Amino acid sequence: MPALATITSKSQITIPKDVREKLNLRPKDRLLMTVQGDRIIVIPIRMRPLSELFGALPVEEPVEDLNTIREQLRWELGRRIAEGEE
């Protein structure tokens, strides 16, 4: 789907409506731009609320609190140091 955009005097471009609709782009969405050779690559950055990520990762067992997490991390780091992995 080729689409044409023009750079304004303020160096801004408007993304054509059919492109915005196809990619579901909305105001305040962020776009990553990179240059490859003589091309500009534009990649939408999907920002989701943290609440949407709840439950996305499997949990072997529920964690009591933040102190429990810290204790587990310290134990694992200690094990790695003792075994020469760190």
Secondary structure, DSSP 8 states (H G I E B T S, - for coil): --------TTS-----HHHHHHTT--TT-EEEEEEETTEEEEEEE----HHHHTT-S--SS----HHHHHHHHHHHHHHHHHTT--
